[in-house]
Amino acid sequence: MQVKVASSRGFCFGVNDAIKIANEAVEKRGKGQVVSLGPVIHNRQVVSQLEEAGLDQSDDLETIEPAKTILIRSHGAFPGVFAEAKRRGHEIIDATCVLVKHAQDVVKQLHEEGYHVVMIGDRDHPEVRGVIGYAPKVTVIDENTDLAKALPHRGRLGIVAQTTHSPEHVADMIARILRRPYIEAKIVNTSCLEVKRRQDAAVALCEEVEVMFVLGGLHSANTRQMAQLCEGRGCPTFHIETWEQFSPDMVNGKQIAGVAAGASTPESVIKEFVRNLEAI
Ligand code: SF4
């Protein structure tokens, strides 16, 4: 089978940094001495490798012995988590991506400037759950939100977005907001260009292939959006994590396949997938 690979794909600098910080922390403090609060990134293969290297993981601070070091994952954390970890006596290592940190700072600043802070995002995503803690009140909105009910009538809005949301989606949401009579809307662009580059490359590849494979964690927001964008181009698309989930009927009658990958997908997973697909 002929296989074309997206020109931009796989690990972004934020993911690379988080993995490096996690590995160095374990090397320095020893196996089982560092606990990540939730998965470091949204990729099961990478998380398993880190676990094998000696990184523990827990979702609950209460269950972690105070002597252990806490690793804050790339998605960041609610400020109260840092305070509570400190109070319990933990050493904290912060692997929050610099772009997520920027979104946290912007939210704080918008609140200080008197804006009603609005975040376009998925309220259950760990990044959003962390960012909204940087101002006393942040309204999270998505395409299903009733803006008339959620946002203050004729208010002054300060708007940010989840870093991994596509600029197209953010632009649609902002257009919806601006159709309503708010006095002021200050928009700060918090979208991640690393995500956009990978999504653009995947969408461009859709024009050249008969079927697309988008590789990456099923919980990874940027990978899920990439798959949706490819589907939106009318290209049959499969979002899968590794070669193990491939089945031959996915390429039945097809000659050319495209492979793209989200920002948390390791190059080794992409290479293995391409090698096996080419062999068909
Ligand atoms: S996708 Fe962007 S925001 Fe997310 S970790 Fe990577 S660089 Fe940071």
Residues whose N, C-alpha, C, O or C-beta is under 5 A from the ligand:
A	BS01	SF4	C12 F13 G14 V15 S74 C97 L99 V100 T163 C192 E194 V195 A263
